[in-house]
Amino acid sequence: MNNVYVFDMGNVLKRSFELSKFYKEIETKISFDIFKDYWYANLESVEKGTLNSKQFLNMIRKYSLSPKSLDEIIRIYKDCTNTIYEDTLNIIYNLKNHDKKVYLLSDLKDIDYECLKQKIDINIFDKLFLSFELGYTKRDKEVFKILINELNVNPNKIYFFDDKESNVNMAREMGISAYLVTGDNIKEKCHNLFSL
């Protein structure tokens, strides 16, 4: 059985969301620390799909006392989603050119998926495992169980690339070959894995 390759999105395929930039541009009336605490307290709900992005961003707008309309908030959010890491994208295309199976596994909101589709051809992935559709994030072992079952391969044949140590450790506990990387260092850290 051939190896399969699974990539995270945030900070691996695409630069991380710029929360501080978003905070400044929506002109909130509360401190960044309070704003950030509220953001992260509610983030899991939207990543698991129990809230949609419009509901989440409207909650953020109201809580932060932003004078911006919801449509303006959405536009600002999309402007803060950042750019694709070309090295990671090139690695994915190289794997596909060698008939390798490539997947995306990411904790993200429905709006992040919409933004991603505008930046790259998502058909480069054989399948997408997205938290807002699965109802689980990578903080839940269930995500990795779903991944292993769906891919139907020995876990050690799954090469997983993520920027969070906790996600990498959880994947390793499940027997997955997991690597702690970012889009800035994936090329040099994992060079031998991609020598096809």
MDAnalysis code that builds the backbone (N, CA, C; Angstrom):
import MDAnalysis as mda
import numpy as np

u = mda.Universe.empty(588, n_residues=196, atom_resindex=np.repeat(np.arange(196), 3), trajectory=True)
u.add_TopologyAttr("name", ["N", "CA", "C"] * 196)
u.add_TopologyAttr("resid", np.arange(1, 197))
u.add_TopologyAttr("resname", ["MET", "ASN", "ASN", "VAL", "TYR", "VAL", "PHE", "ASP", "MET", "GLY", "ASN", "VAL", "LEU", "LYS", "ARG", "SER", "PHE", "GLU", "LEU", "SER", "LYS", "PHE", "TYR", "LYS", "GLU", "ILE", "GLU", "THR", "LYS", "ILE", "SER", "PHE", "ASP", "ILE", "PHE", "LYS", "ASP", "TYR", "TRP", "TYR", "ALA", "ASN", "LEU", "GLU", "SER", "VAL", "GLU", "LYS", "GLY", "THR", "LEU", "ASN", "SER", "LYS", "GLN", "PHE", "LEU", "ASN", "MET", "ILE", "ARG", "LYS", "TYR", "SER", "LEU", "SER", "PRO", "LYS", "SER", "LEU", "ASP", "GLU", "ILE", "ILE", "ARG", "ILE", "TYR", "LYS", "ASP", "CYS", "THR", "ASN", "THR", "ILE", "TYR", "GLU", "ASP", "THR", "LEU", "ASN", "ILE", "ILE", "TYR", "ASN", "LEU", "LYS", "ASN", "HIS", "ASP", "LYS", "LYS", "VAL", "TYR", "LEU", "LEU", "SER", "ASP", "LEU", "LYS", "ASP", "ILE", "ASP", "TYR", "GLU", "CYS", "LEU", "LYS", "GLN", "LYS", "ILE", "ASP", "ILE", "ASN", "ILE", "PHE", "ASP", "LYS", "LEU", "PHE", "LEU", "SER", "PHE", "GLU", "LEU", "GLY", "TYR", "THR", "LYS", "ARG", "ASP", "LYS", "GLU", "VAL", "PHE", "LYS", "ILE", "LEU", "ILE", "ASN", "GLU", "LEU", "ASN", "VAL", "ASN", "PRO", "ASN", "LYS", "ILE", "TYR", "PHE", "PHE", "ASP", "ASP", "LYS", "GLU", "SER", "ASN", "VAL", "ASN", "MET", "ALA", "ARG", "GLU", "MET", "GLY", "ILE", "SER", "ALA", "TYR", "LEU", "VAL", "THR", "GLY", "ASP", "ASN", "ILE", "LYS", "GLU", "LYS", "CYS", "HIS", "ASN", "LEU", "PHE", "SER", "LEU"])
u.atoms.positions = np.array([
    [0.847, -1.195, 0.000],
    [0.000, 0.000, 0.000],
    [0.880, 1.241, 0.000],
    [0.589, 2.174, -0.889],
    [1.359, 3.413, -0.980],
    [1.047, 4.352, 0.178],
    [2.007, 5.233, 0.468],
    [1.775, 6.281, 1.449],
    [0.745, 7.268, 0.907],
    [-0.005, 7.873, 1.825],
    [-0.906, 8.958, 1.460],
    [-0.489, 10.192, 2.264],
    [-0.838, 11.362, 1.768],
    [-0.336, 12.614, 2.337],
    [-1.508, 13.504, 2.728],
    [-1.470, 13.973, 3.974],
    [-2.572, 14.767, 4.522],
    [-2.007, 16.088, 5.042],
    [-2.552, 17.187, 4.549],
    [-2.062, 18.516, 4.907],
    [-3.108, 19.301, 5.691],
    [-2.630, 20.018, 6.691],
    [-3.443, 21.021, 7.376],
    [-3.504, 22.260, 6.486],
    [-4.490, 23.125, 6.723],
    [-4.567, 24.350, 5.940],
    [-3.836, 25.502, 6.623],
    [-4.329, 25.934, 7.800],
    [-3.789, 27.119, 8.462],
    [-2.333, 26.980, 8.850],
    [-1.522, 27.879, 8.349],
    [-0.085, 27.967, 8.624],
    [0.724, 26.835, 7.991],
    [0.070, 25.991, 7.180],
    [0.781, 24.960, 6.417],
    [0.551, 25.172, 4.927],
    [-0.704, 25.223, 4.512],
    [-1.032, 25.512, 3.116],
    [-1.272, 27.013, 2.909],
    [-1.861, 27.640, 3.906],
    [-2.204, 29.058, 3.814],
    [-1.720, 29.762, 5.080],
    [-1.233, 30.962, 4.943],
    [-0.797, 31.716, 6.120],
    [-1.957, 31.874, 7.091],
    [-1.637, 31.914, 8.372],
    [-2.678, 31.993, 9.403],
    [-3.475, 33.284, 9.320],
    [-4.716, 33.187, 9.774],
    [-5.603, 34.344, 9.846],
    [-4.984, 35.408, 10.757],
    [-5.050, 36.666, 10.330],
    [-4.455, 37.765, 11.094],
    [-5.505, 38.377, 12.014],
    [-5.635, 37.799, 13.203],
    [-6.666, 38.240, 14.136],
    [-6.447, 39.687, 14.573],
    [-5.214, 40.084, 14.814],
    [-4.954, 41.457, 15.275],
    [-5.315, 42.478, 14.191],
    [-5.063, 42.142, 12.938],
    [-5.437, 43.021, 11.823],
    [-6.966, 43.130, 11.740],
    [-7.641, 41.990, 11.854],
    [-9.103, 41.966, 11.826],
    [-9.664, 42.832, 12.949],
    [-9.114, 42.671, 14.142],
    [-9.540, 43.437, 15.317],
    [-9.441, 44.940, 15.049],
    [-8.327, 45.374, 14.505],
    [-8.132, 46.805, 14.233],
    [-9.108, 47.313, 13.174],
    [-9.295, 46.528, 12.122],
    [-10.090, 47.008, 10.989],
    [-11.594, 47.037, 11.244],
    [-12.068, 46.229, 12.195],
    [-13.515, 46.298, 12.478],
    [-13.830, 47.373, 13.520],
    [-12.786, 48.057, 14.009],
    [-12.943, 49.220, 14.901],
    [-13.765, 48.882, 16.144],
    [-13.304, 47.886, 16.877],
    [-14.011, 47.467, 18.084],
    [-13.868, 48.513, 19.183],
    [-14.706, 48.355, 20.200],
    [-14.693, 49.283, 21.343],
    [-14.184, 48.576, 22.610],
    [-13.609, 47.403, 22.434],
    [-13.108, 46.659, 23.594],
    [-11.626, 46.370, 23.397],
    [-10.954, 45.971, 24.471],
    [-9.511, 45.696, 24.381],
    [-9.265, 44.435, 23.561],
    [-8.064, 44.343, 23.019],
    [-7.722, 43.167, 22.212],
    [-7.771, 41.890, 23.047],
    [-7.323, 41.957, 24.298],
    [-7.331, 40.763, 25.154],
    [-8.753, 40.234, 25.370],
    [-9.692, 41.141, 25.630],
    [-11.093, 40.726, 25.828],
    [-11.670, 40.194, 24.519],
    [-11.359, 40.883, 23.437],
    [-11.808, 40.458, 22.102],
    [-11.288, 39.056, 21.780],
    [-9.995, 38.856, 22.001],
    [-9.351, 37.575, 21.690],
    [-9.953, 36.449, 22.536],
    [-10.183, 36.716, 23.820],
    [-10.778, 35.694, 24.694],
    [-12.159, 35.278, 24.185],
    [-12.964, 36.268, 23.774],
    [-14.309, 35.972, 23.268],
    [-14.229, 35.209, 21.946],
    [-13.311, 35.611, 21.077],
    [-13.104, 34.944, 19.784],
    [-12.812, 33.461, 19.997],
    [-11.811, 33.179, 20.841],
    [-11.396, 31.788, 21.037],
    [-12.413, 30.985, 21.851],
    [-13.176, 31.643, 22.715],
    [-14.210, 30.943, 23.484],
    [-15.318, 30.422, 22.567],
    [-15.518, 31.083, 21.436],
    [-16.598, 30.711, 20.511],
    [-16.116, 30.039, 19.227],
    [-14.812, 29.985, 19.041],
    [-14.248, 29.480, 17.789],
    [-14.609, 28.022, 17.515],
    [-14.548, 27.199, 18.550],
    [-14.804, 25.771, 18.347],
    [-16.221, 25.520, 17.822],
    [-17.178, 26.326, 18.251],
    [-18.562, 26.152, 17.790],
    [-18.681, 26.340, 16.285],
    [-17.963, 27.317, 15.740],
    [-18.050, 27.553, 14.296],
    [-17.177, 26.556, 13.537],
    [-16.066, 26.149, 14.140],
    [-15.219, 25.135, 13.490],
    [-15.907, 23.773, 13.444],
    [-16.779, 23.508, 14.427],
    [-17.510, 22.232, 14.444],
    [-18.840, 22.323, 13.700],
    [-19.153, 23.510, 13.185],
    [-20.353, 23.658, 12.376],
    [-21.639, 23.844, 13.157],
    [-21.567, 24.015, 14.478],
    [-22.799, 24.265, 15.235],
    [-23.256, 25.716, 15.068],
    [-22.329, 26.590, 14.697],
    [-22.638, 27.961, 14.254],
    [-22.099, 28.092, 12.842],
    [-22.759, 28.883, 11.979],
    [-22.128, 29.166, 10.699],
    [-21.318, 30.459, 10.823],
    [-20.534, 30.755, 9.821],
    [-19.620, 31.900, 9.899],
    [-20.354, 33.228, 10.049],
    [-21.493, 33.366, 9.379],
    [-22.260, 34.619, 9.505],
    [-22.720, 34.814, 10.942],
    [-23.211, 33.742, 11.561],
    [-23.663, 33.833, 12.956],
    [-22.484, 34.186, 13.870],
    [-21.382, 33.515, 13.659],
    [-20.183, 33.739, 14.469],
    [-19.693, 35.183, 14.333],
    [-19.553, 35.648, 13.092],
    [-19.037, 37.005, 12.871],
    [-20.024, 38.063, 13.347],
    [-21.305, 37.768, 13.300],
    [-22.295, 38.706, 13.833],
    [-22.194, 38.785, 15.358],
    [-21.962, 37.640, 15.998],
    [-21.739, 37.631, 17.451],
    [-20.507, 38.467, 17.797],
    [-19.440, 38.281, 17.026],
    [-18.204, 39.042, 17.246],
    [-18.476, 40.537, 17.071],
    [-19.209, 40.870, 16.025],
    [-19.539, 42.281, 15.737],
    [-20.296, 42.913, 16.907],
    [-21.310, 42.225, 17.382],
    [-22.121, 42.771, 18.479],
    [-21.329, 42.858, 19.781],
    [-20.611, 41.789, 20.104],
    [-19.868, 41.750, 21.370],
    [-18.792, 42.830, 21.411],
    [-18.139, 43.049, 20.275],
    [-17.027, 44.005, 20.238],
    [-17.490, 45.441, 20.003],
    [-18.812, 45.627, 19.834],
    [-19.398, 46.953, 19.623],
    [-18.834, 47.627, 18.377],
    [-18.584, 46.812, 17.359],
    [-18.063, 47.350, 16.107],
    [-19.152, 48.155, 15.390],
    [-18.791, 49.314, 14.821],
    [-19.766, 50.099, 14.058],
    [-19.984, 49.560, 12.641],
    [-19.223, 48.554, 12.247],
    [-19.301, 48.018, 10.883],
    [-20.532, 47.139, 10.714],
    [-21.046, 47.101, 9.486],
    [-22.164, 46.192, 9.175],
    [-21.625, 44.763, 9.073],
    [-22.519, 43.797, 9.114],
    [-22.098, 42.399, 8.984],
    [-21.418, 42.171, 7.640],
    [-21.950, 42.743, 6.573],
    [-21.315, 42.592, 5.252],
    [-19.893, 43.150, 5.246],
    [-19.691, 44.288, 5.920],
    [-18.340, 44.863, 6.015],
    [-17.416, 43.961, 6.822],
    [-17.951, 43.415, 7.901],
    [-17.167, 42.500, 8.755],
    [-16.724, 41.281, 7.940],
    [-17.625, 40.723, 7.149],
    [-17.311, 39.553, 6.317],
    [-16.226, 39.902, 5.300],
    [-16.359, 41.064, 4.664],
    [-15.349, 41.497, 3.691],
    [-13.982, 41.666, 4.358],
    [-13.958, 42.271, 5.550],
    [-12.700, 42.465, 6.282],
    [-12.110, 41.106, 6.658],
    [-12.968, 40.195, 7.116],
    [-12.492, 38.845, 7.458],
    [-11.787, 38.211, 6.260],
    [-12.427, 38.280, 5.102],
    [-11.846, 37.666, 3.902],
    [-10.517, 38.312, 3.529],
    [-10.381, 39.614, 3.786],
    [-9.120, 40.316, 3.496],
    [-7.991, 39.898, 4.443],
    [-8.352, 39.316, 5.581],
    [-7.359, 38.913, 6.587],
    [-7.000, 37.434, 6.499],
    [-7.498, 36.748, 5.467],
    [-7.268, 35.306, 5.399],
    [-5.920, 34.928, 4.806],
    [-5.230, 35.891, 4.254],
    [-3.847, 35.698, 3.841],
    [-3.630, 34.852, 2.603],
    [-2.365, 34.601, 2.360],
    [-1.948, 34.020, 1.093],
    [-1.528, 32.558, 1.236],
    [-1.463, 31.917, 0.104],
    [-1.063, 30.508, 0.027],
    [0.457, 30.402, 0.115],
    [0.921, 29.361, 0.803],
    [2.363, 29.040, 0.813],
    [2.682, 28.310, -0.489],
    [3.458, 28.937, -1.325],
    [3.789, 28.351, -2.628],
    [4.562, 27.038, -2.486],
    [5.458, 26.947, -1.488],
    [6.224, 25.704, -1.301],
    [5.294, 24.522, -1.040],
    [4.321, 24.723, -0.164],
    [3.383, 23.635, 0.143],
    [2.554, 23.282, -1.079],
    [2.072, 24.291, -1.778],
    [1.272, 24.040, -2.974],
    [2.083, 23.285, -4.027],
    [3.343, 23.662, -4.197],
    [4.213, 22.962, -5.159],
    [4.445, 21.514, -4.752],
    [4.593, 21.272, -3.450],
    [4.754, 19.898, -2.951],
    [3.511, 19.077, -3.292],
    [2.344, 19.659, -3.071],
    [1.089, 18.954, -3.356],
    [0.985, 18.631, -4.845],
    [1.289, 19.611, -5.687],
    [1.233, 19.361, -7.147],
    [2.240, 18.290, -7.558],
    [3.414, 18.308, -6.951],
    [4.427, 17.299, -7.258],
    [3.952, 15.903, -6.859],
    [3.335, 15.800, -5.689],
    [2.787, 14.510, -5.243],
    [1.709, 14.025, -6.219],
    [0.823, 14.927, -6.616],
    [-0.248, 14.552, -7.544],
    [0.310, 14.133, -8.902],
    [1.372, 14.819, -9.344],
    [2.008, 14.456, -10.615],
    [2.635, 13.071, -10.582],
    [2.894, 12.577, -9.362],
    [3.431, 11.219, -9.180],
    [2.342, 10.249, -8.723],
    [1.094, 10.614, -9.004],
    [-0.064, 9.750, -8.718],
    [-0.211, 9.383, -7.244],
    [0.176, 10.296, -6.369],
    [-0.003, 10.080, -4.930],
    [-1.363, 10.628, -4.503],
    [-1.910, 10.036, -3.457],
    [-3.168, 10.504, -2.883],
    [-2.857, 11.620, -1.878],
    [-3.579, 12.739, -2.031],
    [-3.338, 13.912, -1.194],
    [-4.676, 14.395, -0.625],
    [-4.679, 14.698, 0.681],
    [-5.899, 15.087, 1.373],
    [-5.672, 16.363, 2.184],
    [-6.767, 17.032, 2.486],
    [-6.743, 18.198, 3.369],
    [-7.525, 17.846, 4.625],
    [-6.913, 18.049, 5.776],
    [-7.574, 17.855, 7.077],
    [-7.385, 19.146, 7.852],
    [-8.475, 19.859, 8.103],
    [-8.309, 21.173, 8.711],
    [-9.476, 21.545, 9.613],
    [-9.128, 22.236, 10.715],
    [-10.127, 22.877, 11.569],
    [-10.410, 24.231, 10.938],
    [-11.580, 24.384, 10.352],
    [-11.873, 25.656, 9.719],
    [-13.358, 25.931, 9.680],
    [-13.659, 27.185, 9.420],
    [-15.032, 27.663, 9.317],
    [-15.477, 27.562, 7.864],
    [-16.784, 27.561, 7.643],
    [-17.287, 27.497, 6.269],
    [-16.770, 28.664, 5.422],
    [-16.598, 29.833, 6.006],
    [-16.085, 30.983, 5.258],
    [-14.629, 30.760, 4.831],
    [-13.852, 30.041, 5.657],
    [-12.451, 29.738, 5.298],
    [-12.402, 28.834, 4.071],
    [-13.329, 27.897, 4.009],
    [-13.404, 26.998, 2.865],
    [-13.753, 27.783, 1.601],
    [-14.699, 28.716, 1.716],
    [-15.065, 29.549, 0.568],
    [-13.865, 30.373, 0.094],
    [-13.110, 30.910, 1.033],
    [-11.911, 31.701, 0.684],
    [-10.861, 30.818, 0.015],
    [-10.681, 29.607, 0.530],
    [-9.686, 28.694, -0.033],
    [-10.024, 28.364, -1.486],
    [-11.297, 28.132, -1.767],
    [-11.722, 27.797, -3.128],
    [-11.441, 28.930, -4.111],
    [-11.359, 30.153, -3.609],
    [-11.052, 31.286, -4.476],
    [-9.550, 31.419, -4.726],
    [-8.746, 30.767, -3.892],
    [-7.293, 30.904, -3.993],
    [-6.620, 29.746, -4.725],
    [-7.179, 28.543, -4.593],
    [-6.567, 27.380, -5.252],
    [-7.653, 26.486, -5.846],
    [-7.226, 25.578, -6.713],
    [-8.125, 24.566, -7.261],
    [-8.214, 23.437, -6.239],
    [-9.311, 23.366, -5.497],
    [-9.413, 22.362, -4.436],
    [-9.516, 20.937, -4.976],
    [-9.699, 20.810, -6.287],
    [-9.742, 19.472, -6.889],
    [-8.385, 18.778, -6.880],
    [-7.346, 19.499, -6.460],
    [-6.043, 18.826, -6.301],
    [-6.086, 17.821, -5.157],
    [-7.054, 17.972, -4.255],
    [-7.179, 17.040, -3.133],
    [-8.111, 15.896, -3.507],
    [-7.727, 14.703, -3.098],
    [-8.569, 13.540, -3.346],
    [-9.814, 13.554, -2.461],
    [-9.693, 14.164, -1.288],
    [-10.845, 14.313, -0.383],
    [-10.497, 15.400, 0.622],
    [-11.540, 16.086, 1.095],
    [-11.378, 17.120, 2.116],
    [-12.014, 16.637, 3.408],
    [-11.280, 16.768, 4.501],
    [-11.797, 16.466, 5.832],
    [-11.844, 17.793, 6.583],
    [-13.029, 18.388, 6.648],
    [-13.190, 19.738, 7.169],
    [-13.996, 19.700, 8.463],
    [-13.467, 20.319, 9.492],
    [-14.092, 20.225, 10.821],
    [-15.543, 20.678, 10.836],
    [-15.851, 21.754, 10.101],
    [-17.229, 22.266, 10.164],
    [-18.225, 21.292, 9.535],
    [-17.739, 20.392, 8.664],
    [-18.612, 19.354, 8.093],
    [-18.627, 18.096, 8.957],
    [-17.480, 17.777, 9.564],
    [-17.356, 16.547, 10.357],
    [-18.011, 16.667, 11.733],
    [-18.052, 17.905, 12.265],
    [-18.566, 18.097, 13.624],
    [-17.529, 17.835, 14.696],
    [-16.279, 17.652, 14.279],
    [-15.164, 17.430, 15.197],
    [-13.979, 18.266, 14.732],
    [-13.118, 18.645, 15.690],
    [-11.860, 19.298, 15.345],
    [-10.714, 18.336, 15.647],
    [-9.507, 18.760, 15.316],
    [-8.344, 17.902, 15.567],
    [-8.025, 17.782, 17.052],
    [-8.772, 18.483, 17.893],
    [-8.644, 18.288, 19.341],
    [-9.391, 17.020, 19.772],
    [-10.186, 16.467, 18.848],
    [-10.958, 15.250, 19.116],
    [-10.307, 14.065, 18.402],
    [-10.060, 12.989, 19.127],
    [-9.492, 11.782, 18.495],
    [-10.372, 11.266, 17.368],
    [-11.668, 11.566, 17.480],
    [-12.633, 11.077, 16.495],
    [-12.240, 11.487, 15.074],
    [-11.653, 12.681, 14.915],
    [-11.233, 13.149, 13.590],
    [-10.232, 12.187, 12.974],
    [-9.273, 11.764, 13.773],
    [-8.234, 10.871, 13.256],
    [-8.782, 9.460, 13.015],
    [-9.763, 9.048, 13.822],
    [-10.422, 7.762, 13.574],
    [-11.160, 7.809, 12.234],
    [-11.865, 8.927, 11.989],
    [-12.579, 9.099, 10.717],
    [-11.582, 9.064, 9.557],
    [-10.483, 9.777, 9.710],
    [-9.452, 9.832, 8.662],
    [-8.933, 8.433, 8.333],
    [-8.555, 7.691, 9.363],
    [-8.002, 6.341, 9.167],
    [-9.036, 5.424, 8.499],
    [-10.284, 5.484, 8.983],
    [-11.333, 4.625, 8.417],
    [-11.639, 4.977, 6.962],
    [-11.733, 6.275, 6.685],
    [-12.061, 6.719, 5.320],
    [-10.948, 6.387, 4.330],
    [-9.697, 6.563, 4.773],
    [-8.576, 6.316, 3.857],
    [-8.300, 4.828, 3.708],
    [-8.718, 4.042, 4.711],
    [-8.599, 2.588, 4.647],
    [-7.163, 2.134, 4.368],
    [-6.227, 2.762, 5.087],
    [-4.818, 2.362, 4.996],
    [-4.267, 2.196, 6.406],
    [-3.164, 1.507, 6.510],
    [-2.476, 1.403, 7.791],
    [-2.116, 2.819, 8.242],
    [-2.404, 3.192, 9.507],
    [-2.132, 4.568, 9.948],
    [-0.706, 5.047, 9.686],
    [0.280, 4.128, 9.772],
    [1.663, 4.582, 9.558],
    [1.959, 4.926, 8.103],
    [1.019, 4.621, 7.205],
    [1.161, 5.009, 5.796],
    [0.577, 6.400, 5.537],
    [-0.056, 6.967, 6.578],
    [-0.620, 8.324, 6.465],
    [0.436, 9.312, 6.939],
    [0.885, 10.176, 6.042],
    [1.853, 11.224, 6.371],
    [1.081, 12.522, 6.559],
    [1.074, 13.013, 7.803],
    [0.248, 14.151, 8.185],
    [1.131, 15.332, 8.561],
    [0.799, 16.520, 8.027],
    [1.611, 17.726, 8.224],
    [0.762, 18.815, 8.852],
    [1.158, 19.237, 10.071],
    [0.371, 20.203, 10.830],
    [1.317, 21.134, 11.591],
    [0.823, 22.341, 11.890],
    [1.673, 23.319, 12.575],
    [1.483, 23.332, 14.085],
    [0.558, 22.505, 14.618],
    [0.315, 22.500, 16.058],
    [0.814, 21.197, 16.667],
    [1.662, 21.344, 17.669],
    [2.256, 20.170, 18.318],
    [1.187, 19.247, 18.897],
    [0.120, 19.823, 19.472],
    [-0.936, 18.991, 20.064],
    [-1.622, 18.122, 19.004],
    [-1.824, 18.664, 17.806],
    [-2.432, 17.885, 16.723],
    [-1.497, 16.777, 16.247],
    [-0.222, 17.122, 16.132],
    [0.783, 16.142, 15.706],
    [0.864, 15.006, 16.726],
    [0.867, 15.352, 18.018],
    [0.942, 14.325, 19.067],
    [-0.289, 13.433, 19.072],
    [-1.472, 14.038, 18.874],
    [-2.711, 13.252, 18.832],
    [-2.677, 12.282, 17.655],
    [-2.229, 12.767, 16.496],
    [-2.138, 11.897, 15.317],
    [-1.157, 10.757, 15.567],
    [-0.028, 11.068, 16.184],
    [0.974, 10.029, 16.478],
    [0.428, 8.977, 17.432],
    [-0.390, 9.412, 18.401],
    [-1.029, 8.457, 19.320],
    [-1.902, 7.456, 18.558],
    [-2.434, 7.895, 17.430],
    [-3.289, 7.041, 16.609],
    [-2.475, 6.225, 15.599],
    [-1.147, 6.335, 15.660],
    [-0.282, 5.557, 14.781],
    [0.051, 6.219, 13.454],
    [-0.387, 7.471, 13.286],
    [-0.142, 8.216, 12.044],
    [1.275, 8.776, 12.045],
    [1.904, 8.813, 10.887],
    [3.235, 9.420, 10.734],
    [3.036, 10.927, 10.603],
    [3.188, 11.636, 11.714],
    [2.842, 13.058, 11.752],
    [4.093, 13.923, 11.916],
    [4.054, 15.097, 11.267],
    [5.215, 16.000, 11.239],
    [4.777, 17.412, 11.604],
    [5.546, 18.026, 12.497],
    [5.301, 19.405, 12.920],
    [6.020, 20.340, 11.951],
    [5.240, 21.055, 11.145],
    [5.814, 21.924, 10.117],
    [4.957, 23.182, 9.964],
    [5.504, 24.155, 9.261],
    [4.727, 25.293, 8.773],
    [5.015, 25.421, 7.275],
    [4.262, 26.256, 6.611],
    [4.527, 26.503, 5.193],
    [5.897, 27.119, 4.963],
    [6.438, 27.762, 6.003],
    [7.772, 28.370, 5.885],
    [8.896, 27.342, 5.902],
    [8.670, 26.192, 6.582],
    [9.778, 25.241, 6.730],
    [9.497, 23.832, 6.198],
    [8.316, 23.610, 5.629],
    [7.961, 22.253, 5.185],
    [8.941, 21.721, 4.137],
    [9.390, 22.599, 3.268],
    [10.271, 22.161, 2.171],
    [11.581, 21.595, 2.707],
    [12.202, 22.320, 3.662],
    [13.480, 21.816, 4.181],
    [13.313, 20.733, 5.230],
    [12.265, 20.828, 6.077],
    [12.089, 19.839, 7.147],
    [11.706, 18.468, 6.594],
    [10.971, 18.451, 5.502],
    [10.435, 17.184, 4.991],
    [10.955, 16.847, 3.604],
    [12.079, 17.409, 3.243],
    [12.627, 17.231, 1.882],
    [12.699, 15.753, 1.484],
    [13.196, 14.902, 2.390],
    [13.370, 13.477, 2.061],
    [12.044, 12.766, 1.813],
    [10.984, 13.223, 2.465],
    [9.677, 12.589, 2.298],
    [9.107, 12.828, 0.912],
    [9.512, 13.948, 0.296],
    [8.938, 14.324, -0.989],
    [9.889, 14.087, -2.153],
    [10.974, 13.362, -1.904],
    [11.899, 13.014, -2.999],
    [11.318, 11.836, -3.737],
    [10.567, 12.127, -4.766],
    [9.812, 11.058, -5.469],
    [10.573, 10.558, -6.690],
])
